[in-house]
């Protein structure tokens, strides 16, 4: 059985998808570049790009409250 190597970003996105997460709100940057790359390629989950961390937090909170 061949071993495949996963980067941390892929593993994080796979865990989010497995939990049913549909949207990730955030501010892309070098510290989460691998996660952003994995989100682009992952089906069923979307990165919502924000201009500031506070905006991302408010958007995520509002989305969670409106959708349950």
Biopython code that builds the backbone (N, CA, C, O; Angstrom):
import numpy as np
from Bio.PDB.StructureBuilder import StructureBuilder

atoms = [
    (1, "UNK", "N", (0.840, -1.168, 0.000)),
    (1, "UNK", "CA", (0.000, 0.000, 0.000)),
    (1, "UNK", "C", (0.894, 1.243, 0.000)),
    (1, "UNK", "O", (1.699, 1.421, 0.914)),
    (2, "UNK", "N", (0.761, 2.100, -1.010)),
    (2, "UNK", "CA", (1.614, 3.292, -1.072)),
    (2, "UNK", "C", (1.204, 4.313, -0.017)),
    (2, "UNK", "O", (0.022, 4.505, 0.267)),
    (3, "UNK", "N", (2.199, 4.947, 0.542)),
    (3, "UNK", "CA", (1.930, 5.990, 1.528)),
    (3, "UNK", "C", (1.811, 7.320, 0.800)),
    (3, "UNK", "O", (2.596, 7.621, -0.099)),
    (4, "UNK", "N", (0.830, 8.106, 1.195)),
    (4, "UNK", "CA", (0.697, 9.440, 0.621)),
    (4, "UNK", "C", (1.001, 10.453, 1.710)),
    (4, "UNK", "O", (0.711, 10.240, 2.888)),
    (5, "UNK", "N", (1.584, 11.544, 1.292)),
    (5, "UNK", "CA", (1.966, 12.583, 2.243)),
    (5, "UNK", "C", (0.986, 13.737, 2.120)),
    (5, "UNK", "O", (0.713, 14.213, 1.019)),
    (6, "UNK", "N", (0.468, 14.176, 3.227)),
    (6, "UNK", "CA", (-0.471, 15.277, 3.271)),
    (6, "UNK", "C", (0.168, 16.460, 3.970)),
    (6, "UNK", "O", (0.876, 16.301, 4.964)),
    (7, "UNK", "N", (-0.084, 17.631, 3.451)),
    (7, "UNK", "CA", (0.372, 18.807, 4.179)),
    (7, "UNK", "C", (-0.690, 19.166, 5.214)),
    (7, "UNK", "O", (-1.840, 18.741, 5.104)),
    (8, "UNK", "N", (-0.309, 19.931, 6.194)),
    (8, "UNK", "CA", (-1.218, 20.271, 7.292)),
    (8, "UNK", "C", (-2.476, 20.970, 6.789)),
    (8, "UNK", "O", (-3.571, 20.714, 7.288)),
    (9, "UNK", "N", (-2.324, 21.848, 5.807)),
    (9, "UNK", "CA", (-3.480, 22.566, 5.267)),
    (9, "UNK", "C", (-4.530, 21.626, 4.713)),
    (9, "UNK", "O", (-5.725, 21.833, 4.924)),
    (10, "UNK", "N", (-4.096, 20.591, 4.004)),
    (10, "UNK", "CA", (-5.035, 19.612, 3.455)),
    (10, "UNK", "C", (-5.745, 18.856, 4.568)),
    (10, "UNK", "O", (-6.953, 18.628, 4.495)),
    (11, "UNK", "N", (-5.010, 18.473, 5.584)),
    (11, "UNK", "CA", (-5.599, 17.736, 6.704)),
    (11, "UNK", "C", (-6.632, 18.593, 7.436)),
    (11, "UNK", "O", (-7.684, 18.092, 7.834)),
    (12, "UNK", "N", (-6.339, 19.866, 7.613)),
    (12, "UNK", "CA", (-7.276, 20.766, 8.289)),
    (12, "UNK", "C", (-8.551, 20.915, 7.477)),
    (12, "UNK", "O", (-9.651, 20.842, 8.025)),
    (13, "UNK", "N", (-8.410, 21.124, 6.177)),
    (13, "UNK", "CA", (-9.588, 21.287, 5.322)),
    (13, "UNK", "C", (-10.402, 20.001, 5.271)),
    (13, "UNK", "O", (-11.632, 20.057, 5.293)),
    (14, "UNK", "N", (-9.756, 18.861, 5.204)),
    (14, "UNK", "CA", (-10.479, 17.586, 5.212)),
    (14, "UNK", "C", (-11.269, 17.416, 6.509)),
    (14, "UNK", "O", (-12.388, 16.903, 6.489)),
    (15, "UNK", "N", (-10.700, 17.840, 7.624)),
    (15, "UNK", "CA", (-11.408, 17.756, 8.907)),
    (15, "UNK", "C", (-12.616, 18.692, 8.920)),
    (15, "UNK", "O", (-13.677, 18.329, 9.427)),
    (16, "UNK", "N", (-12.458, 19.887, 8.369)),
    (16, "UNK", "CA", (-13.579, 20.826, 8.300)),
    (16, "UNK", "C", (-14.704, 20.276, 7.431)),
    (16, "UNK", "O", (-15.875, 20.354, 7.803)),
    (17, "UNK", "N", (-14.351, 19.721, 6.276)),
    (17, "UNK", "CA", (-15.353, 19.133, 5.380)),
    (17, "UNK", "C", (-16.058, 17.967, 6.066)),
    (17, "UNK", "O", (-17.276, 17.829, 5.958)),
    (18, "UNK", "N", (-15.311, 17.141, 6.760)),
    (18, "UNK", "CA", (-15.893, 15.990, 7.463)),
    (18, "UNK", "C", (-16.891, 16.430, 8.532)),
    (18, "UNK", "O", (-17.829, 15.695, 8.843)),
    (19, "UNK", "N", (-16.697, 17.614, 9.092)),
    (19, "UNK", "CA", (-17.611, 18.143, 10.108)),
    (19, "UNK", "C", (-18.777, 18.913, 9.500)),
    (19, "UNK", "O", (-19.638, 19.412, 10.224)),
    (20, "UNK", "N", (-18.810, 19.011, 8.172)),
    (20, "UNK", "CA", (-19.926, 19.675, 7.510)),
    (20, "UNK", "C", (-19.782, 21.174, 7.343)),
    (20, "UNK", "O", (-20.760, 21.859, 7.042)),
    (21, "UNK", "N", (-18.584, 21.693, 7.531)),
    (21, "UNK", "CA", (-18.355, 23.130, 7.364)),
    (21, "UNK", "C", (-18.473, 23.478, 5.887)),
    (21, "UNK", "O", (-17.866, 22.829, 5.036)),
    (22, "UNK", "N", (-19.267, 24.518, 5.589)),
    (22, "UNK", "CA", (-19.472, 24.937, 4.200)),
    (22, "UNK", "C", (-18.691, 26.196, 3.843)),
    (22, "UNK", "O", (-18.320, 26.394, 2.686)),
    (23, "UNK", "N", (-18.444, 27.045, 4.835)),
    (23, "UNK", "CA", (-17.760, 28.310, 4.594)),
    (23, "UNK", "C", (-16.681, 28.540, 5.646)),
    (23, "UNK", "O", (-16.852, 28.207, 6.819)),
    (24, "UNK", "N", (-15.576, 29.111, 5.203)),
    (24, "UNK", "CA", (-14.511, 29.543, 6.099)),
    (24, "UNK", "C", (-14.321, 31.032, 5.844)),
    (24, "UNK", "O", (-14.041, 31.443, 4.717)),
    (25, "UNK", "N", (-14.471, 31.828, 6.873)),
    (25, "UNK", "CA", (-14.316, 33.273, 6.768)),
    (25, "UNK", "C", (-12.929, 33.637, 7.265)),
    (25, "UNK", "O", (-12.530, 33.224, 8.354)),
    (26, "UNK", "N", (-12.196, 34.403, 6.481)),
    (26, "UNK", "CA", (-10.860, 34.731, 6.935)),
    (26, "UNK", "C", (-10.125, 35.713, 6.056)),
    (26, "UNK", "O", (-10.622, 36.184, 5.033)),
    (27, "UNK", "N", (-8.938, 35.994, 6.495)),
    (27, "UNK", "CA", (-8.034, 36.922, 5.829)),
    (27, "UNK", "C", (-6.803, 36.138, 5.409)),
    (27, "UNK", "O", (-5.980, 35.784, 6.254)),
    (28, "UNK", "N", (-6.661, 35.858, 4.114)),
    (28, "UNK", "CA", (-5.509, 35.067, 3.673)),
    (28, "UNK", "C", (-4.192, 35.778, 3.975)),
    (28, "UNK", "O", (-4.088, 37.003, 3.899)),
    (29, "UNK", "N", (-3.217, 34.991, 4.309)),
    (29, "UNK", "CA", (-1.891, 35.513, 4.572)),
    (29, "UNK", "C", (-0.891, 34.377, 4.595)),
    (29, "UNK", "O", (-1.263, 33.209, 4.481)),
    (30, "UNK", "N", (0.362, 34.716, 4.740)),
    (30, "UNK", "CA", (1.406, 33.691, 4.676)),
    (30, "UNK", "C", (1.266, 32.644, 5.770)),
    (30, "UNK", "O", (1.671, 31.498, 5.579)),
    (31, "UNK", "N", (0.701, 33.016, 6.909)),
    (31, "UNK", "CA", (0.572, 32.079, 8.019)),
    (31, "UNK", "C", (-0.474, 30.993, 7.769)),
    (31, "UNK", "O", (-0.420, 29.943, 8.409)),
    (32, "UNK", "N", (-1.422, 31.214, 6.861)),
    (32, "UNK", "CA", (-2.420, 30.183, 6.548)),
    (32, "UNK", "C", (-2.481, 29.890, 5.049)),
    (32, "UNK", "O", (-3.502, 29.430, 4.538)),
    (33, "UNK", "N", (-1.397, 30.157, 4.364)),
    (33, "UNK", "CA", (-1.347, 29.965, 2.910)),
    (33, "UNK", "C", (-1.702, 28.534, 2.508)),
    (33, "UNK", "O", (-2.440, 28.332, 1.544)),
    (34, "UNK", "N", (-1.193, 27.555, 3.222)),
    (34, "UNK", "CA", (-1.460, 26.152, 2.877)),
    (34, "UNK", "C", (-2.940, 25.812, 3.036)),
    (34, "UNK", "O", (-3.485, 25.036, 2.251)),
    (35, "UNK", "N", (-3.587, 26.383, 4.037)),
    (35, "UNK", "CA", (-5.019, 26.143, 4.234)),
    (35, "UNK", "C", (-5.812, 26.782, 3.100)),
    (35, "UNK", "O", (-6.732, 26.164, 2.565)),
    (36, "UNK", "N", (-5.469, 28.004, 2.731)),
    (36, "UNK", "CA", (-6.160, 28.686, 1.633)),
    (36, "UNK", "C", (-6.015, 27.912, 0.331)),
    (36, "UNK", "O", (-6.986, 27.770, -0.412)),
    (37, "UNK", "N", (-4.832, 27.416, 0.046)),
    (37, "UNK", "CA", (-4.622, 26.609, -1.158)),
    (37, "UNK", "C", (-5.485, 25.358, -1.136)),
    (37, "UNK", "O", (-6.078, 24.993, -2.151)),
    (38, "UNK", "N", (-5.558, 24.703, 0.007)),
    (38, "UNK", "CA", (-6.361, 23.491, 0.119)),
    (38, "UNK", "C", (-7.848, 23.807, -0.014)),
    (38, "UNK", "O", (-8.598, 23.007, -0.574)),
    (39, "UNK", "N", (-8.287, 24.956, 0.490)),
    (39, "UNK", "CA", (-9.692, 25.347, 0.375)),
    (39, "UNK", "C", (-10.092, 25.574, -1.076)),
    (39, "UNK", "O", (-11.212, 25.249, -1.470)),
    (40, "UNK", "N", (-9.194, 26.124, -1.863)),
    (40, "UNK", "CA", (-9.487, 26.380, -3.274)),
    (40, "UNK", "C", (-9.780, 25.083, -4.011)),
    (40, "UNK", "O", (-10.659, 25.042, -4.872)),
    (41, "UNK", "N", (-9.052, 24.029, -3.680)),
    (41, "UNK", "CA", (-9.192, 22.751, -4.377)),
    (41, "UNK", "C", (-10.264, 21.842, -3.790)),
    (41, "UNK", "O", (-10.629, 20.847, -4.416)),
    (42, "UNK", "N", (-10.774, 22.156, -2.612)),
    (42, "UNK", "CA", (-11.706, 21.256, -1.928)),
    (42, "UNK", "C", (-13.143, 21.494, -2.392)),
    (42, "UNK", "O", (-13.606, 22.635, -2.429)),
    (43, "UNK", "N", (-13.845, 20.419, -2.745)),
    (43, "UNK", "CA", (-15.255, 20.574, -3.113)),
    (43, "UNK", "C", (-16.123, 20.696, -1.860)),
    (43, "UNK", "O", (-15.843, 20.063, -0.843)),
    (44, "UNK", "N", (-17.159, 21.500, -1.937)),
    (44, "UNK", "CA", (-18.117, 21.578, -0.850)),
    (44, "UNK", "C", (-17.787, 22.543, 0.263)),
    (44, "UNK", "O", (-18.521, 22.619, 1.248)),
    (45, "UNK", "N", (-16.707, 23.279, 0.133)),
    (45, "UNK", "CA", (-16.340, 24.265, 1.153)),
    (45, "UNK", "C", (-15.769, 25.481, 0.433)),
    (45, "UNK", "O", (-15.039, 25.353, -0.550)),
    (46, "UNK", "N", (-16.114, 26.660, 0.939)),
    (46, "UNK", "CA", (-15.727, 27.887, 0.251)),
    (46, "UNK", "C", (-15.038, 28.852, 1.209)),
    (46, "UNK", "O", (-15.445, 29.000, 2.361)),
    (47, "UNK", "N", (-14.004, 29.494, 0.723)),
    (47, "UNK", "CA", (-13.299, 30.521, 1.484)),
    (47, "UNK", "C", (-13.945, 31.868, 1.193)),
    (47, "UNK", "O", (-14.024, 32.286, 0.038)),
    (48, "UNK", "N", (-14.404, 32.542, 2.232)),
    (48, "UNK", "CA", (-14.956, 33.887, 2.109)),
    (48, "UNK", "C", (-13.862, 34.840, 2.571)),
    (48, "UNK", "O", (-13.536, 34.897, 3.756)),
    (49, "UNK", "N", (-13.303, 35.584, 1.631)),
    (49, "UNK", "CA", (-12.170, 36.463, 1.914)),
    (49, "UNK", "C", (-12.674, 37.785, 2.488)),
    (49, "UNK", "O", (-13.585, 38.407, 1.942)),
    (50, "UNK", "N", (-12.073, 38.196, 3.586)),
    (50, "UNK", "CA", (-12.436, 39.437, 4.261)),
    (50, "UNK", "C", (-11.223, 40.365, 4.297)),
    (50, "UNK", "O", (-10.082, 39.923, 4.161)),
    (51, "UNK", "N", (-11.489, 41.654, 4.480)),
    (51, "UNK", "CA", (-10.397, 42.622, 4.518)),
    (51, "UNK", "C", (-9.785, 42.779, 5.903)),
    (51, "UNK", "O", (-8.675, 43.297, 6.033)),
    (52, "UNK", "N", (-10.493, 42.339, 6.937)),
    (52, "UNK", "CA", (-9.998, 42.501, 8.305)),
    (52, "UNK", "C", (-10.507, 41.352, 9.157)),
    (52, "UNK", "O", (-11.589, 40.819, 8.910)),
    (53, "UNK", "N", (-9.732, 40.972, 10.155)),
    (53, "UNK", "CA", (-10.104, 39.853, 11.024)),
    (53, "UNK", "C", (-11.428, 40.093, 11.742)),
    (53, "UNK", "O", (-12.221, 39.168, 11.913)),
    (54, "UNK", "N", (-11.666, 41.336, 12.164)),
    (54, "UNK", "CA", (-12.930, 41.638, 12.844)),
    (54, "UNK", "C", (-14.122, 41.388, 11.930)),
    (54, "UNK", "O", (-15.138, 40.843, 12.363)),
    (55, "UNK", "N", (-13.998, 41.782, 10.674)),
    (55, "UNK", "CA", (-15.076, 41.538, 9.715)),
    (55, "UNK", "C", (-15.330, 40.047, 9.558)),
    (55, "UNK", "O", (-16.481, 39.613, 9.507)),
    (56, "UNK", "N", (-14.268, 39.268, 9.481)),
    (56, "UNK", "CA", (-14.408, 37.818, 9.331)),
    (56, "UNK", "C", (-15.133, 37.221, 10.528)),
    (56, "UNK", "O", (-15.997, 36.359, 10.368)),
    (57, "UNK", "N", (-14.786, 37.673, 11.719)),
    (57, "UNK", "CA", (-15.427, 37.154, 12.929)),
    (57, "UNK", "C", (-16.908, 37.510, 12.967)),
    (57, "UNK", "O", (-17.739, 36.674, 13.323)),
    (58, "UNK", "N", (-17.242, 38.737, 12.605)),
    (58, "UNK", "CA", (-18.642, 39.165, 12.599)),
    (58, "UNK", "C", (-19.430, 38.402, 11.544)),
    (58, "UNK", "O", (-20.555, 37.971, 11.799)),
    (59, "UNK", "N", (-18.849, 38.233, 10.367)),
    (59, "UNK", "CA", (-19.526, 37.487, 9.302)),
    (59, "UNK", "C", (-19.760, 36.034, 9.707)),
    (59, "UNK", "O", (-20.847, 35.498, 9.491)),
    (60, "UNK", "N", (-18.762, 35.403, 10.285)),
    (60, "UNK", "CA", (-18.900, 34.008, 10.708)),
    (60, "UNK", "C", (-19.949, 33.883, 11.808)),
    (60, "UNK", "O", (-20.766, 32.962, 11.786)),
    (61, "UNK", "N", (-19.930, 34.799, 12.764)),
    (61, "UNK", "CA", (-20.911, 34.777, 13.846)),
    (61, "UNK", "C", (-22.329, 34.961, 13.302)),
    (61, "UNK", "O", (-23.241, 34.228, 13.685)),
    (62, "UNK", "N", (-22.511, 35.922, 12.426)),
    (62, "UNK", "CA", (-23.828, 36.176, 11.849)),
    (62, "UNK", "C", (-24.309, 34.989, 11.031)),
    (62, "UNK", "O", (-25.470, 34.593, 11.134)),
    (63, "UNK", "N", (-23.433, 34.423, 10.227)),
    (63, "UNK", "CA", (-23.806, 33.245, 9.436)),
    (63, "UNK", "C", (-24.233, 32.104, 10.358)),
    (63, "UNK", "O", (-25.238, 31.441, 10.104)),
    (64, "UNK", "N", (-23.485, 31.880, 11.406)),
    (64, "UNK", "CA", (-23.823, 30.823, 12.354)),
    (64, "UNK", "C", (-25.158, 31.054, 13.038)),
    (64, "UNK", "O", (-25.932, 30.114, 13.221)),
    (65, "UNK", "N", (-25.433, 32.286, 13.414)),
    (65, "UNK", "CA", (-26.708, 32.596, 14.073)),
    (65, "UNK", "C", (-27.888, 32.444, 13.120)),
    (65, "UNK", "O", (-28.951, 31.968, 13.518)),
    (66, "UNK", "N", (-27.704, 32.849, 11.861)),
    (66, "UNK", "CA", (-28.804, 32.788, 10.897)),
    (66, "UNK", "C", (-29.082, 31.375, 10.396)),
    (66, "UNK", "O", (-30.216, 31.050, 10.045)),
    (67, "UNK", "N", (-28.065, 30.548, 10.365)),
    (67, "UNK", "CA", (-28.246, 29.199, 9.816)),
    (67, "UNK", "C", (-28.345, 28.129, 10.895)),
    (67, "UNK", "O", (-28.657, 26.976, 10.599)),
    (68, "UNK", "N", (-28.086, 28.497, 12.117)),
    (68, "UNK", "CA", (-28.207, 27.548, 13.226)),
    (68, "UNK", "C", (-27.004, 26.742, 13.403)),
    (68, "UNK", "O", (-26.953, 25.897, 14.296)),
]
sb = StructureBuilder()
sb.init_structure("model")
sb.init_model(0)
sb.init_chain("A")
sb.init_seg("    ")
for serial, (resi, resn, name, xyz) in enumerate(atoms, 1):
    if name == "N":
        sb.init_residue(resn, " ", resi, " ")
    sb.init_atom(name, np.array(xyz, "f"), 0.0, 1.0, " ", f" {name:<3s}", serial, name[0])
structure = sb.get_structure()
